[in-house]
Amino acid sequence: MLLQRKQILILVLSVVGIVSIAELGRYAFQAQTRPPASPMTRVRWEYCTVNTINDGGWKAQVMNGTNSQRVESDYTGMLAVNRLGDDGWELVSVIHPTETSVEYFLKRPMR
């Protein structure tokens, strides 16, 4: 009787092992035959710079491509940068060419 139980146990474990291996093989085969994922679309960016200007009151010169405009700002230029942020621009870098000037570089996905 004990010998018969061992044989049944070995038979059940063998069947479970064979089914498991077959499922893993089927899964691996499906993974190989699946079409490749589409490549990520590349994001195109547009860039903008903001310079602070003191010409009788603080202004910021906003340059986007060939367009240039002067907008009201504070002496740091942050008012203009914050307004651009509302339009989807993201601040990328800041430099201080001189002690009294600052230049901001911004980008956003092309529209």
Protein Blocks (a to p, Z undefined) as FASTA:
>chain_A
ZZmmmmmmmmmmmmmmmmmmmmmmmmmmmmmmpccddddddddddddddddddehiacdd
ddehjbccdddddfkommmmmmmmmnopacfbdcdfbfkbccdddddddZZ
